Amino acid sequence: MSKLKYGVSLYSYTGDMNTVLTLEDAMAEISDLGATGIEILGEGNIPGYPEPTPAWIDEWRRLLDRYRLEPTNYGSWIDSRMWRDRDLTAAEGATMLARDLRLAYTLGFTTLRPKIGVVSMDLVPHPIWEEVIERNLELASELDIVICPEIHAPTPIKHPVVDEYLEFIRRTGSDHFRLMIDTGIFQRAITTAKHDGLSEEAQEDGWRKPLAVPMSDLVAVLPYTAFIQTKFFEIGDDLEDAQIPWREIMATLVEQEWSGYLSSEFEGDRLPYRSIEQVRRQHALLHRIEGELRGE
């Protein structure tokens, strides 16, 4: 039987961690949900990144033990356009990724999402991506960390980007390169939620446009999928979601016997305390659906 595990990305609590939540508060919330996994963004959630102090690392480990959480996915950024007059070289990008792999290992993470700069609105990654990853496959194997680029709207599953990732898996034969699926690609209805990090133009030009990727496409890539971010925008008072077809997604995962983490990523309106309630609603919804599917 497949085993679905539940976690939360600290990105879900972005607004609240700027106002009312400490790291320990967030971990306590995640544990209280009955979830067991915590996902972070390296440069966004680690003080002193990329060199946190030994004291912070000790505190991180203490909190993991206290709240019985395991690190799941580490979000890494490889800024291909950090220089005004030139793009990042593959060697420079590989050095950045190696640095984050080692830090992720120190903190106990088992997957790492490398976000490499893109060259188009449908998120085609910079051409250095392949060499950057390949240079780090041996290190990833040594550390036993799976590198998993994110399949994120407005890029669907049937797309040249995903085809290239799958070909890379076949060519290298590596168990340490897989996919991350963001459930925003299954969105069926428009959301009115606004994202503080995006311009109005970006929000209107595809970022919130429903892709409605079919479940058959998900089935095709599940054998190559290491991690799933359960992106959502709004769970109503009736514990229903008008944008993301959770019953279809969960049924596909259960039927295909996929095992792994479902990590909440809330991207709706982020008023104080709202993200806390929204993540709670999502976990209640997903647990209910999984229980019904399994006849529990």
Order of alpha helices (4+ residues) and beta strands (2+ residues): beta-alpha-alpha-beta-alpha-alpha-beta-alpha-beta-alpha-alpha-beta-beta-alpha-beta-alpha-beta-alpha-beta-alpha
